[in-house]
Amino acid sequence: MTELHCPDSLDFLATCPRGIELLLADELAALGAVPGKTTVAGVHLRASLESAYRICLWSRLANRLVLCLAQAEGVETPEALRAAATAIDWRRHLAPGATLAVDFHGRAEAIRHTRFGAQTVKDGVVDRLHAEGRPRPDVDTRQPDLRLYAHLHRGRLILGVDLSGDSLHRRGYRRDVGHAPLKENLAAALLIRAGWPALAREGAPLVDPLCGAGTLLIEAAMMAADIAPGLARERFGFHGWAGHDDHSWRELHREAEARASIGRKRCRSRLFGFDESPPALAAAKANAMRAGVPALIELEGASLAGLERPAGLVDTPHGLVVTNPPYGERLGELPELVRLYGQLGERVKVAFPGWLLAVFTANPDLGHRVGLRAHKQYSLRNGPLEAKLLLMAIPEAEDSPSGEAAPMRSEGAQMFANRLEKNRRRLKKWLKSSGESCYRLYDADMPEYALAIDLYGDRVHVQEYAAPKSVDAAQAQKRLFEALGVIPDVLGVDPGKVVVKRRERQSGKAQYRKQGASGERFEACEGRARLWVNLRDYLDTGLFLDHRPVRRLLGEMAAGKRFLNLFCYTGAATVQAALGAGEQGGASESVSVDLSNTYLDWARDNFALNRLDPGRHRLVRDDCLRWLETAGGEFDLIFLDPPTFSNSKKMADTLDVQRDQGRLVRLAMARLAPGGTLVFSNNQRRFTLDEDLAEKFHVKDISARTFDPDFQRRPGLHHCFLIRHREDV
């Protein structure tokens, strides 16, 4: 155990976001410290107390500055941890009556919880003070006078005083953070990596076209105006430290105030921020005001599509465009973001030729959609996300003005666009005659673009088939982004109305598991039926488009009949049967059975939308097999459309349609009235009907008749049989 103390040169640990340790070491050296060993998210250093104050005031990159009081090896037990804390002379650090808090990081075999570790360190402090006749300090975890720092890793303990107090990234100006805020010290690191300090010294301008709450702009303004990032903070951790030298601190603070006053007047750089969100701009203006830089930043409401070079910068040959666009953490956000990143590249090439573009993103594949080659890349973290800063030189404008050019497509993307156009032409006549507005346009027609694309009016549902392991994941991602860049243009739809999902082999209830909570649903029309569709929240949409002809057939067959719908899903087939196909009307009554409350509620809403009488059209929550075994009554028309496989916890057993078809069909046929018809359908690609079913019942395979033109390229997508009692034929 070594207690560290030296009046002229002290040991410190400066912490920072992961990925900027080397930048921090350079900054510490510039502030008068001597950097030592660099660790993950931290730098060890030696410095005088005055330099430590300067670091707290001027560091743009650090999170915390810890005065290291002791280091110990072999700390594996609570007793050893407590003894290490007891060995320090706390009278030199904790003033009488001062409150205390301990931040503990790390663990050991016998110290597994940070709260327990913090309590153990606090007990050691109390032991030492009690032995010296000092009163027990009170603990205040929110605003203590003195905050201790303890870090334990592989038996090595660092124990010290946190001189920063609140994290140094909290400059004090940002109360209105807007959406997905970028931490101030990470923003500063991005600007340093992009070369902004040198550009600012030259008086170069800076533009953030997606500025949000303005963090990048404000940090850039503070650099350009020589404003200490900690100048507006009212308190640091050292203010409650017994060793604090208030005179030295006040001198440094006065110097920083003078430099800021001069820097604001001398600043030649102009900074511009654009955003189309009024709340974000309001937050940016308020933050800039609190940071003391409102006169240095010009904010304007504008969309990325309308980005232009500010009027005052027409003759400026170079500058920095820096931005932190959305990343698309959820697959469903990608269509809009693919367009956004592409627009960013298009607009900066037109508006800022010869400038430097810096894009910070946790999705580098989206960064490639900008259409410019990154000559430098820096790996960083934004909270838990691995991210990259991409630096791209915007090419000089061509000699001949060509206006805004359409984004270049790769050969594959153009072929994909051509295929979409070809499919639209092929389906045009059928769509006009049928009146259908919900249909499949594309289904992995080109293996490289393994997507299923369905249109629901002016909305587009894109399902990406998971690539096999033999396909390079980066290439699959690239092609998905290419497709998402093409789809809105070819189909003439807003990217915000394109929804993307990944379809993989499902087990159990996976296809029914909720994927989002948008609650965004809309009405779709199919024949006479109106049906609720939700493209975002579930893997499936509420309407199986390939079964459209089967539902149409049920409507034609149901007039005046008692109808049973097993595994009814959202009740679309029941709606068609109840409405019927012609003047004779639909089913006289119906029962629809499913085990999912979610889909029964959906079916209930579909019934209400089509004004079906709940007294005649009942919904039943039950396991279909159990219900068939116990229910009474007969039906004239039964629709049996089981899932391919299910192991729902609510079921008594697993269900495999190939294995269990005999039991399913026999139970359903037991409920089928004389002269009635069972329509048996399933989506098992390699399904074969049991021979004994064909021997016992009259079976007719009508699968080929149950595909409209939009699904005729995939005739194996489902199987459909009409099954009747032999005595009725």
Long-range contacts (C-beta under 8 A, 24 or more apart in sequence): 1-70, 1-72, 1-83, 1-84, 1-87, 2-70, 2-71, 2-72, 3-69, 3-70, 3-87, 3-88, 3-89, 4-68, 4-69, 4-70, 4-71, 5-69, 5-92, 8-48, 9-46, 9-47, 9-48, 10-46, 10-47, 10-48, 10-49, 10-52, 10-67, 10-68, 11-44, 11-45, 11-46, 11-67, 11-68, 12-44, 12-45, 12-46, 12-47, 12-52, 12-55, 12-65, 12-66, 12-67, 12-68, 12-160, 13-42, 13-43, 13-44, 13-45, 13-64, 13-65, 13-66, 13-68, 13-149, 13-151, 13-158, 13-160, 14-42, 14-43, 14-45, 14-55, 14-59, 14-62, 14-63, 14-64, 14-65, 14-66, 15-41, 15-42, 15-62, 15-63, 15-64, 15-66, 16-41, 16-42, 16-43, 16-61, 16-62, 16-63, 16-185, 17-41, 17-63, 17-183, 17-185, 17-186, 17-189, 17-380, 17-381, 18-380, 18-381, 19-189, 19-378, 19-379, 19-380, 19-381, 20-61, 20-185, 20-186, 20-189, 20-380, 23-61, 23-189, 23-192, 23-193, 24-59, 24-61, 24-62, 27-59, 27-60, 27-61, 27-62, 28-55, 28-59, 28-62, 31-55, 31-58, 31-59, 49-243, 49-245, 49-248, 50-245, 50-248, 50-252, 52-163, 52-238, 53-238, 53-245, 53-248, 53-249, 53-252, 54-252, 56-163, 56-164, 56-168, 56-230, 56-236, 56-238, 57-228, 57-229, 57-230, 57-231, 57-252, 57-253, 57-256, 58-228, 58-229, 58-230, 58-256, 59-168, 59-185, 59-229, 59-230, 60-184, 60-185, 60-188, 60-189, 60-192, 60-219, 60-222, 60-223, 60-229, 61-185, 61-188, 61-189, 61-192, 62-164, 62-168, 62-185, 63-164, 63-167, 63-168, 63-169, 63-185, 64-149, 64-162, 64-164, 64-167, 64-168, 65-162, 65-163, 65-164, 65-168, 66-149, 66-158, 66-160, 66-161, 66-162, 66-163, 66-164, 67-160, 67-161, 67-163, 67-241, 68-158, 68-159, 68-160, 69-93, 69-159, 69-160, 69-161, 70-157, 70-158, 70-159, 70-160, 71-156, 71-157, 71-158, 71-159, 72-156, 72-157, 72-159, 73-155, 73-156, 73-157, 74-155, 75-108, 75-152, 75-155, 75-156, 75-157, 76-108, 76-109, 76-110, 76-155, 77-108, 77-110, 77-111, 78-110, 78-111, 78-116, 78-120, 81-108, 81-111, 81-117, 81-120, 81-121, 81-124, 81-150, 81-152, 81-157, 82-120, 82-121, 82-123, 82-124, 82-127, 83-124, 84-124, 84-157, 84-159, 85-120, 85-121, 85-122, 85-123, 85-124, 85-125, 85-127, 85-128, 85-150, 85-159, 86-124, 86-125, 86-127, 86-128, 86-131, 87-128, 88-125, 88-128, 88-159, 89-128, 90-125, 90-128, 90-129, 90-134, 91-129, 91-132, 91-134, 91-242, 92-242, 92-243, 93-146, 93-161, 93-241, 93-242, 93-243, 94-125, 94-129, 94-137, 94-145, 94-146, 94-242, 95-145, 95-146, 95-240, 95-242, 96-134, 96-135, 97-135, 97-137, 98-137, 98-144, 98-145, 98-146, 98-240, 98-242, 99-137, 99-138, 99-139, 99-140, 99-143, 99-144, 99-145, 99-146, 99-240, 100-125, 100-137, 100-138, 100-139, 100-140, 100-144, 100-145, 100-146, 100-147, 100-148, 101-139, 101-140, 101-141, 101-142, 101-144, 101-146, 101-147, 101-148, 102-147, 102-148, 102-150, 103-147, 103-148, 103-149, 103-150, 103-162, 104-150, 104-151, 104-152, 105-149, 105-150, 105-151, 105-152, 106-150, 106-151, 106-152, 106-153, 107-152, 108-152, 108-155, 111-152, 117-150, 117-152, 118-150, 121-148, 121-150, 121-159, 144-240, 145-240, 146-237, 146-240, 146-241, 146-242, 147-237, 161-237, 161-238, 161-241, 162-237, 163-236, 163-237, 163-238, 163-241, 164-236, 164-237, 165-235, 165-236, 165-237, 165-238, 165-239, 165-240, 166-233, 166-235, 166-237, 168-229, 168-230, 170-233, 171-229, 171-230, 171-232, 171-233, 171-291, 172-232, 172-233, 172-234, 172-290, 173-218, 173-232, 173-287, 173-288, 173-290, 173-291, 173-292, 174-213, 174-215, 174-218, 174-287, 174-290, 175-286, 175-287, 175-290, 176-213, 176-282, 176-283, 176-286, 176-287, 177-213, 177-283, 178-212, 178-213, 178-277, 178-279, 178-280, 178-283, 178-284, 179-212, 179-277, 179-280, 180-212, 180-326, 181-212, 181-213, 181-215, 182-212, 182-215, 182-216, 182-324, 182-360, 182-382, 183-215, 183-382, 183-383, 184-215, 184-218, 184-219, 184-229, 186-380, 186-382, 187-215, 187-216, 187-219, 187-324, 188-219, 188-223, 188-229, 189-380, 190-216, 190-322, 190-324, 190-358, 190-360, 190-380, 190-389, 191-216, 191-219, 191-220, 191-223, 191-322, 193-358, 193-378, 193-389, 193-391, 194-320, 194-322, 194-356, 194-358, 194-389, 194-391, 195-320, 195-356, 196-220, 196-223, 196-224, 196-320, 196-322, 197-223, 199-269, 199-318, 199-319, 199-320, 200-224, 200-267, 200-269, 203-268, 203-269, 204-269, 204-316, 204-318, 204-319, 204-320, 205-269, 205-270, 205-271, 205-272, 205-310, 205-313, 205-316, 205-319, 205-320, 206-269, 206-270, 206-271, 206-272, 206-319, 206-320, 206-321, 206-322, 207-271, 207-272, 207-273, 207-274, 207-310, 207-319, 207-320, 207-321, 207-322, 207-352, 208-271, 208-272, 208-273, 208-274, 208-321, 208-322, 208-323, 209-274, 209-304, 209-307, 209-321, 209-323, 209-344, 209-347, 209-348, 210-274, 210-275, 210-304, 210-323, 210-324, 210-325, 210-344, 211-273, 211-274, 211-275, 211-280, 211-281, 211-284, 211-299, 211-323, 212-275, 212-277, 212-280, 212-283, 212-284, 212-324, 213-280, 213-283, 213-284, 213-287, 214-273, 214-283, 214-284, 214-285, 214-287, 214-288, 214-297, 214-299, 215-287, 216-322, 216-323, 216-324, 217-271, 217-273, 217-284, 217-288, 217-297, 217-299, 218-284, 218-287, 218-288, 218-291, 218-293, 218-297, 220-269, 220-271, 220-322, 221-267, 221-269, 221-271, 221-288, 221-291, 221-293, 221-296, 221-297, 222-291, 222-293, 224-263, 224-267, 224-269, 224-271, 224-296, 225-260, 225-263, 225-264, 225-266, 225-267, 225-293, 225-296, 226-259, 226-260, 226-262, 226-263, 226-266, 227-259, 227-260, 227-263, 227-264, 227-291, 227-292, 227-293, 228-256, 228-259, 228-260, 231-256, 231-257, 231-260, 231-292, 232-290, 232-291, 232-292, 260-292, 264-292, 264-293, 264-295, 264-296, 267-296, 269-296, 270-296, 270-298, 270-310, 270-312, 270-313, 271-296, 271-297, 271-298, 272-297, 272-298, 272-299, 272-300, 272-310, 272-313, 273-297, 273-298, 273-299, 273-300, 274-299, 274-300, 274-301, 274-302, 274-304, 274-307, 275-299, 275-301, 275-302, 276-301, 276-302, 276-303, 276-304, 304-340, 304-343, 304-344, 304-347, 305-343, 305-347, 307-347, 307-348, 307-351, 308-347, 308-351, 309-351, 309-352, 317-354, 318-354, 318-355, 318-356, 319-352, 319-355, 319-356, 320-355, 320-356, 320-358, 321-348, 321-352, 321-355, 321-356, 321-357, 321-358, 321-394, 322-357, 322-358, 322-359, 322-360, 323-358, 323-359, 323-360, 324-359, 324-360, 324-361, 325-359, 325-361, 325-366, 327-361, 327-362, 327-363, 327-366, 327-385, 327-387, 328-363, 328-366, 329-362, 329-385, 330-516, 331-464, 331-500, 331-501, 331-502, 332-499, 332-500, 332-501, 332-515, 332-516, 332-536, 334-366, 334-480, 334-481, 334-484, 334-500, 335-460, 335-462, 335-484, 335-487, 335-488, 335-495, 335-496, 335-498, 335-499, 335-500, 336-495, 336-496, 336-498, 337-363, 337-366, 338-366, 338-369, 338-481, 338-484, 338-485, 338-495, 339-484, 339-485, 339-488, 339-495, 341-366, 341-367, 341-369, 341-370, 342-369, 342-370, 342-371, 342-407, 342-485, 344-370, 345-369, 345-370, 345-371, 345-372, 345-407, 346-371, 346-404, 346-405, 346-407, 348-372, 348-394, 349-394, 349-395, 350-404, 352-394, 353-394, 353-395, 353-396, 353-397, 354-394, 354-395, 354-396, 354-397, 355-394, 356-391, 356-392, 356-393, 356-394, 357-391, 357-392, 357-393, 357-394, 358-389, 358-390, 358-391, 358-392, 359-389, 359-390, 359-392, 360-387, 360-388, 360-389, 360-390, 361-387, 361-388, 361-390, 362-386, 362-387, 362-388, 364-388, 364-390, 365-474, 365-477, 365-478, 365-481, 366-481, 368-478, 368-481, 369-481, 369-485, 371-407, 371-408, 407-485, 409-482, 409-485, 409-486, 410-482, 412-446, 412-448, 412-449, 412-479, 412-482, 413-482, 413-483, 413-485, 413-486, 415-446, 416-446, 416-449, 416-482, 416-483, 416-486, 417-486, 417-489, 417-490, 419-445, 419-446, 420-453, 420-486, 420-487, 420-490, 420-491, 421-490, 426-709, 427-709, 427-710, 430-708, 430-709, 430-710, 434-708, 436-526, 436-548, 436-708, 437-524, 437-525, 438-524, 438-525, 438-526, 438-533, 438-543, 438-545, 438-548, 439-545, 439-708, 439-710, 440-545, 440-546, 440-710, 440-711, 441-491, 441-710, 443-711, 443-713, 443-714, 445-713, 448-479, 449-479, 449-482, 449-483, 450-476, 451-480, 451-483, 452-503, 453-487, 454-541, 454-545, 455-491, 456-522, 456-524, 456-533, 456-535, 456-541, 457-522, 457-524, 458-493, 458-494, 458-497, 459-493, 459-497, 459-498, 459-499, 459-522, 459-535, 460-487, 460-491, 460-493, 460-497, 460-498, 460-499, 461-499, 461-501, 461-535, 461-541, 462-487, 462-498, 462-499, 462-500, 462-501, 463-500, 463-501, 463-502, 463-503, 464-500, 464-501, 464-502, 464-503, 465-503, 466-502, 466-503, 466-504, 466-505, 499-535, 499-536, 501-539, 503-539, 506-539, 506-645, 507-645, 507-647, 508-645, 508-646, 508-647, 508-648, 509-646, 509-648, 510-539, 511-538, 511-539, 511-540, 511-643, 512-538, 512-539, 512-540, 512-596, 512-598, 512-599, 513-538, 513-539, 514-538, 514-598, 515-539, 523-609, 526-551, 526-572, 526-576, 527-552, 527-555, 527-576, 527-579, 527-581, 528-555, 528-576, 528-579, 528-580, 528-581, 529-572, 529-575, 529-576, 529-579, 529-610, 530-609, 530-610, 531-570, 531-572, 531-575, 531-606, 531-609, 532-570, 532-602, 532-605, 532-606, 532-609, 542-569, 542-570, 542-572, 542-602, 543-570, 543-572, 544-569, 544-572, 545-710, 545-711, 546-683, 546-707, 546-711, 546-714, 546-717, 546-718, 547-573, 547-641, 547-681, 547-706, 547-718, 548-708, 549-705, 549-706, 549-707, 549-708, 550-639, 550-641, 550-679, 550-681, 550-706, 550-718, 550-720, 551-576, 552-576, 552-581, 553-679, 553-706, 554-637, 554-639, 554-679, 555-579, 555-580, 555-581, 555-586, 556-580, 556-581, 556-582, 557-637, 557-677, 557-679, 558-586, 558-587, 558-637, 559-584, 559-585, 559-586, 559-587, 560-584, 560-585, 560-587, 560-588, 561-587, 561-588, 561-635, 561-636, 561-637, 561-676, 562-587, 562-588, 562-589, 562-590, 562-633, 562-634, 562-635, 562-636, 562-637, 562-673, 563-587, 563-589, 563-590, 563-591, 563-635, 563-636, 563-637, 563-638, 563-639, 564-590, 564-591, 564-592, 564-593, 564-635, 564-637, 564-638, 564-639, 564-668, 564-671, 565-590, 565-591, 565-592, 565-593, 565-638, 565-639, 566-593, 566-624, 566-628, 566-638, 566-639, 566-640, 566-641, 566-642, 566-668, 567-593, 567-594, 567-624, 567-640, 567-641, 567-642, 567-643, 568-592, 568-593, 568-594, 568-599, 568-600, 568-603, 568-619, 569-594, 569-599, 569-603, 569-641, 570-599, 570-602, 570-603, 570-606, 571-599, 571-600, 571-602, 571-603, 571-604, 571-606, 571-607, 571-619, 572-606, 573-639, 573-641, 574-603, 574-607, 574-612, 574-617, 575-606, 575-607, 575-610, 575-612, 577-637, 577-639, 578-607, 578-610, 578-612, 578-617, 579-610, 587-617, 587-637, 588-616, 589-616, 589-617, 589-618, 590-616, 590-617, 590-618, 591-618, 591-620, 591-635, 592-617, 592-618, 592-619, 592-620, 593-620, 593-621, 593-622, 593-624, 593-627, 594-619, 594-620, 594-621, 594-624, 595-621, 595-622, 595-623, 595-624, 595-648, 595-650, 595-651, 596-621, 597-621, 623-650, 623-651, 623-652, 624-664, 625-651, 625-652, 625-655, 625-663, 625-664, 625-667, 626-652, 628-667, 628-668, 628-670, 628-671, 629-667, 631-671, 633-671, 634-671, 634-672, 634-673, 634-676, 635-671, 635-672, 635-673, 635-676, 636-672, 636-673, 636-675, 636-676, 636-677, 637-676, 637-677, 637-679, 638-668, 638-671, 638-672, 638-676, 638-677, 638-678, 638-679, 639-679, 639-681, 640-664, 640-665, 640-668, 640-678, 640-679, 640-680, 640-681, 641-680, 641-681, 641-682, 642-682, 644-682, 644-683, 644-684, 657-682, 657-684, 657-687, 658-684, 658-686, 658-687, 658-688, 661-687, 661-689, 661-690, 661-693, 662-690, 662-692, 662-693, 665-693, 665-697, 665-723, 666-693, 666-696, 669-697, 669-723, 669-725, 672-724, 672-725, 674-725, 674-727, 674-728, 675-728, 676-724, 676-725, 676-728, 677-722, 677-723, 677-724, 678-722, 678-723, 678-724, 679-720, 679-721, 679-722, 679-723, 680-720, 680-721, 680-722, 680-723, 681-706, 681-718, 681-719, 681-720, 681-721, 682-718, 682-719, 683-717, 683-718, 683-719, 684-719, 685-716, 685-717, 687-719, 689-719, 689-721, 693-723, 696-726, 697-723, 697-724, 697-725, 697-726, 698-723, 698-724, 698-725, 698-726, 698-728, 698-729, 699-723
